[in-house]
Amino acid sequence: MPAKGKHRRPKSSPITRGFVAAGTGGAAIAIPLLGATGAHAAESSAAPATAPQQVVAAAQTAKAAPRTYTVVAGDYLAKIAHNKNVKGGWQKLYKDNREVIGDDPSLILPGMKLTLGAKGAPAKGAPAKAAPAKPKADADRGEARASRSAVKAEAPAPAPEPAAPQTTGSGFTAPVDAGITTPYRASGSMWSSGYHTGVDFAASSGSTVKAVGPGSVVSAGWSGAYGNEVVIKHDDGSYSQYAHLSSLSVSAGQSVSGGQQIGLSGSTGNSTGPHLHFEIRTSPSYGSDIDPIAYLRQHGVSI
């Protein structure tokens, strides 16, 4: 029997302590479980998202295709590159179209179709850089602008019609409607012969150049220091030469009439600026020159 007036302190039940220990152990176990769940979530969020190949392909096809341009009378590469905003200038335009133009960048003919803004083929083994995908609204606007540019490029301005021949009763005329800047036989060390073998007319680039009289074309093309030139044999046995042209309208063997357009003035070859160099010769070769102004006046041309 317990003693009177005394109270015993109740002892903790071993079962209760076991549950506490077990509860404590459960809490200890729960902590790593929660940690594992967090680690799994972090691992999932850290996995990089792989860009689908379709996005890269769409970005590449969204680029506008190169434009095309049809050469008209009066064109030359520098003019086309400037008017069409070709990056890299006429050199890039010539490089992209060398198979069409040929070895002479100064000689382009009406009707030639040139590619504007062509991209060079990527180097072998060099991976293409994936451009970031643009928002759909921006891509739509870019495609619309590219479509409008392509439409404009495919409709070049029509070539100007050749001027109606204006000749005298003898069928002769001046080679260009412009004044003379450098006369025949002007002396100077700039000429290999020591003097000027023809006359220079102050013709701006793209001015119509006419055959001074009826005859047949002996040559039409590149001629070194003279640039693009045309040489015509006339019925009286004399020859006329037209040099530094920007474009040609005739070819060798073709018959021409007085006043007919044979090309456009320019500044090709050894030239300091746009003008027409004109000669009259007794043969088609250099060094057989005679006074061209006197020759034209003998044929009724007022100049």
LUMBARO-271001 format. One record per residue (C-alpha): residue number from 0; residue in one letter; x, y, z. Coordinates in steps of 0.05 Angstrom, whole numbers, plus 32768, in hexadecimal, padded with zeros to 4 digits. Example, Ala and Ser with C-alpha at 12.3 -4.5 7.8 and 13.67 -1.06 7.14 Angstrom:
     i   aa   east   north     up
     0    A   80F6    7FA6   809C
     1    S   8111    7FEB   808F
***
This chain:
     i   aa   east   north     up
     0    M   8000    8000   8000
     1    P   8018    8045   7FF2
     2    A   8029    8070   802F
     3    K   7FF7    80A2   8045
     4    G   8001    80EA   8032
     5    K   8035    80DA   7FFC
     6    H   802C    80DC   7FB1
     7    R   8055    80B6   7F81
     8    R   806C    80D8   7F40
     9    P   804F    80B1   7F06
    10    K   8082    8090   7EDA
    11    S   8082    8097   7E90
    12    S   8069    805A   7E6C
    13    P   809F    8038   7E43
    14    I   806B    802F   7E0B
    15    T   805F    807A   7E0A
    16    R   80A9    8087   7E05
    17    G   80AD    8055   7DCD
    18    F   8078    807A   7DA6
    19    V   809C    80BB   7DB2
    20    A   80DC    809C   7D9A
    21    A   80B8    807F   7D5F
    22    G   8097    80C1   7D51
    23    T   80DA    80E2   7D55
    24    G   80F6    80AE   7D27
    25    G   80BC    80B8   7CF7
    26    A   80CA    8103   7CF6
    27    A   8113    80F4   7CE8
    28    I   8100    80C7   7CAF
    29    A   80CE    80F9   7C92
    30    I   8104    812E   7C8B
    31    P   812D    8107   7C58
    32    L   80ED    80F4   7C33
    33    L   80DB    813D   7C2C
    34    G   8123    814C   7C16
    35    A   811F    8116   7BE1
    36    T   80DE    8133   7BC6
    37    G   80FE    8178   7BC1
    38    A   813B    815C   7B9F
    39    H   8110    8139   7B6C
    40    A   80EA    817A   7B5E
    41    A   812B    81A1   7B57
    42    E   8146    816D   7B27
    43    S   8108    8172   7AFC
    44    S   810A    81BE   7AF9
    45    A   8154    81BF   7AEA
    46    A   814D    8193   7AAC
    47    P   815A    81BF   7A6F
    48    A   8122    81C7   7A3D
    49    T   8138    81AF   79F9
    50    A   8122    81DE   79C0
    51    P   80FB    81B5   798C
    52    Q   811B    81B1   7948
    53    Q   80DB    81CB   7929
    54    V   80E8    8210   7948
    55    V   812D    8214   7929
    56    A   8113    81FE   78E6
    57    A   80DB    8231   78E8
    58    A   810D    8268   78F9
    59    Q   8138    8256   78BD
    60    T   80FE    8253   788B
    61    A   80E4    8296   78A4
    62    K   811E    82B9   7883
    63    A   810A    82DD   7843
    64    A   8122    82BE   7802
    65    P   8154    82E6   77D8
    66    R   8134    8319   77AA
    67    T   813F    831D   775F
    68    Y   8148    8359   7731
    69    T   8146    835E   76E5
    70    V   817A    838D   76C7
    71    V   815F    83C6   769D
    72    A   8182    83F7   766E
    73    G   81AD    8428   7695
    74    D   81BB    83F9   76CF
    75    Y   81FF    83EB   76EC
    76    L   8211    83C2   772A
    77    A   8221    83FD   7758
    78    K   81DE    841E   7746
    79    I   81B6    83DE   7752
    80    A   81DA    83D0   7794
    81    H   81CB    8417   77AC
    82    N   8182    8419   7797
    83    K   8173    83D3   77B3
    84    N   819B    83DC   77F4
    85    V   81C8    83A0   77E7
    86    K   81F6    8395   7823
    87    G   823D    8390   780B
    88    G   8232    83BE   77CF
    89    W   823E    83AD   7786
    90    Q   8277    837E   7799
    91    K   8247    8351   77BF
    92    L   8213    8356   7787
    93    Y   8248    8342   7753
    94    K   8261    8308   777F
    95    D   821B    82EC   7786
    96    N   820C    82F2   773B
    97    R   824F    82E4   771B
    98    E   8235    82A8   76F5
    99    V   8200    82D5   76D5
   100    I   822B    8313   76C8
   101    G   826D    82F1   76B4
   102    D   82B4    8308   76C0
   103    D   82A7    8352   76B2
   104    P   827F    8374   76EA
   105    S   8278    83B3   76C0
   106    L   8252    8390   7688
   107    I   820A    8380   769A
   108    L   81D4    837B   7666
   109    P   8189    838A   7668
   110    G   8161    834B   7679
   111    M   8194    832D   76A8
   112    K   8174    8313   76E8
   113    L   819E    8322   7726
   114    T   8195    8306   776C
   115    L   8193    833A   77A3
   116    G   81AB    8329   77E9
   117    A   81BE    82E0   77DB
   118    K   81DF    82BC   7815
   119    G   821F    8294   780B
   120    A   821B    824A   781A
   121    P   8231    8239   7861
   122    A   8276    821B   786A
   123    K   8277    81CF   786F
   124    G   8277    81B5   78B6
   125    A   8263    81F8   78D2
   126    P   8221    81EF   78F8
   127    A   81EC    8222   78EC
   128    K   81DC    824E   7927
   129    A   8195    8245   7940
   130    A   8174    8289   7941
   131    P   8145    8297   797B
   132    A   80FD    828D   7969
   133    K   80D9    82D0   795E
   134    P   8094    82DE   7978
   135    K   805F    82CA   7946
   136    A   8047    8311   793C
   137    D   808E    8329   792B
   138    A   8099    82EE   78FC
   139    D   8057    82FD   78D7
   140    R   806A    8346   78CE
   141    G   80B0    8332   78B5
   142    E   8092    8302   7882
   143    A   8062    8337   786A
   144    R   809A    8369   7860
   145    A   80C3    8334   783A
   146    S   8088    8325   780D
   147    R   807E    836E   77FC
   148    S   80C9    8376   77ED
   149    A   80C8    8339   77C0
   150    V   808D    8354   7799
   151    K   80B0    8397   778E
   152    A   80F1    8374   7778
   153    E   80CC    8349   7745
   154    A   80AE    8386   7723
   155    P   80E9    83B1   770B
   156    A   80DE    83F3   76E9
   157    P   80D4    83EC   769E
   158    A   8110    83FB   7672
   159    P   810E    8440   7653
   160    E   80FF    8441   7609
   161    P   8138    8455   75DB
   162    A   8135    849C   75C4
   163    A   811E    84A7   757D
   164    P   815A    84B1   754F
   165    Q   8168    84FA   753F
   166    T   8195    84FE   7502
   167    T   81A7    852D   74CB
   168    G   8195    8522   7482
   169    S   81D5    84F9   747B
   170    G   81BF    84CA   74B3
   171    F   81F4    84E2   74E4
   172    T   81EB    84FF   752A
   173    A   8212    8510   7569
   174    P   8222    84D3   7595
   175    V   8201    84F0   75D3
   176    D   81DA    852E   75E7
   177    A   820F    8550   7611
   178    G   8247    8583   760C
   179    I   8291    8576   7601
   180    T   82C0    8577   763E
   181    T   8303    855F   7622
   182    P   8312    8570   75D9
   183    Y   8337    8546   75A5
   184    R   8383    8549   75A8
   185    A   8385    8567   75EE
   186    S   83CC    8559   7608
   187    G   83DB    8537   764A
   188    S   8404    8500   766A
   189    M   83C5    84DB   7680
   190    W   83BE    84C1   7639
   191    S   83EF    848C   761F
   192    S   83F4    84AF   75DC
   193    G   8402    84F2   75FE
   194    Y   83C1    8510   75E4
   195    H   8376    8503   75E5
   196    T   8363    84D6   75AB
   197    G   831A    84E9   75AC
   198    V   82E8    8518   75CD
   199    D   82C5    8511   7610
   200    F   827C    8523   7618
   201    A   8260    8537   765C
   202    A   822C    84FF   765D
   203    S   8211    84EA   76A0
   204    S   820E    84A0   76B0
   205    G   81D4    847F   768C
   206    S   81CF    84B1   7653
   207    T   81BB    8495   760F
   208    V   81F6    848A   75E0
   209    K   81E6    8488   7595
   210    A   8209    846F   7557
   211    V   821F    84AE   7532
   212    G   820F    848F   74EF
   213    P   81F8    844E   74CC
   214    G   8227    8413   74CE
   215    S   8236    83D0   74ED
   216    V   8250    83C0   7533
   217    V   8298    83A7   7531
   218    S   829E    839A   757C
   219    A   8276    83A4   75BB
   220    G   8291    8392   75FF
   221    W   82CA    839E   7630
   222    S   8308    83C0   7616
   223    G   8338    83CB   7650
   224    A   8344    8415   765F
   225    Y   8309    8428   7633
   226    G   82DA    83FE   765E
   227    N   829B    83E9   7639
   228    E   82A0    8401   75F1
   229    V   827E    83FC   75AE
   230    V   82A3    8403   756B
   231    I   827A    840E   752C
   232    K   8291    840B   74E3
   233    H   826D    843E   74B8
   234    D   825C    843B   746E
   235    D   8294    846D   745D
   236    G   82C9    843E   747B
   237    S   82D4    8466   74BA
   238    Y   82CA    844A   7501
   239    S   82AA    846A   753E
   240    Q   82BA    8457   7585
   241    Y   828F    8461   75C4
   242    A   82B2    8453   7607
   243    H   82A6    844E   7652
   244    L   825E    8437   7649
   245    S   8236    841D   7684
   246    S   820E    83ED   7659
   247    L   820A    83D5   7611
   248    S   81CD    83D0   75E4
   249    V   81EE    83B1   75A6
   250    S   821B    8376   7595
   251    A   8252    8368   7561
   252    G   8238    835E   751B
   253    Q   81F8    8385   7526
   254    S   81E3    83BB   74F4
   255    V   81D1    83FF   7510
   256    S   81B4    843F   74F5
   257    G   81C8    8486   7505
   258    G   81AB    849D   7547
   259    Q   819C    8456   755F
   260    Q   81AB    8449   75A9
   261    I   81E8    841D   75B2
   262    G   81F2    8423   75FD
   263    L   81F2    8450   763A
   264    S   822A    847D   7652
   265    G   8250    846D   7692
   266    S   8294    846C   76B2
   267    T   82B1    8426   76A4
   268    G   82FB    841A   7697
   269    N   832F    844F   76A3
   270    S   8300    8489   76B2
   271    T   82FB    84BF   76E7
   272    G   82B0    84C8   76E1
   273    P   8274    84BD   76B4
   274    H   827F    84D6   766D
   275    L   8281    84BE   7624
   276    H   82C4    84B7   7601
   277    F   82B8    84BA   75B6
   278    E   82E9    84AF   757D
   279    I   82E9    84AB   7531
   280    R   831E    847D   7514
   281    T   8336    8466   74D1
   282    S   833B    841E   74EB
   283    P   831B    83FA   7526
   284    S   835C    83FD   754E
   285    Y   8379    8431   757E
   286    G   83A9    8464   7560
   287    S   8383    8470   751F
   288    D   835B    84AB   7539
   289    I   8344    84E8   7512
   290    D   8320    8527   7529
   291    P   82DA    850E   753D
   292    I   82B9    8553   753F
   293    A   82D2    8564   74FA
   294    Y   82B8    8521   74E1
   295    L   8272    852C   74FD
   296    R   826E    8572   74E0
   297    Q   8282    8557   749C
   298    H   8244    852B   74A2
   299    G   8216    8565   74B2
   300    V   8215    8560   74FE
   301    S   8213    85A3   7523
   302    I   8240    859B   755F
***
